[in-house]
């Protein structure tokens, strides 16, 4: 079983969602100062990139 482009994009989407959730969780529960907002913003950015990867499946 080989990995084609769609499989690679699916795994990348899954990993980006997991990392985004971890970053948002760190921003919400670990850091109580301004750094928490930064971690949450980067986590939302990871969600946006994962959304783009998901939209590219089947088109590349």
Secondary structure, DSSP 8 states (H G I E B T S, - for coil): ----HHHHHHHHHHHHHHHHHHHHHIIIII--SHHHHHHHHHHHHHHHHHHHHHHHTTT-
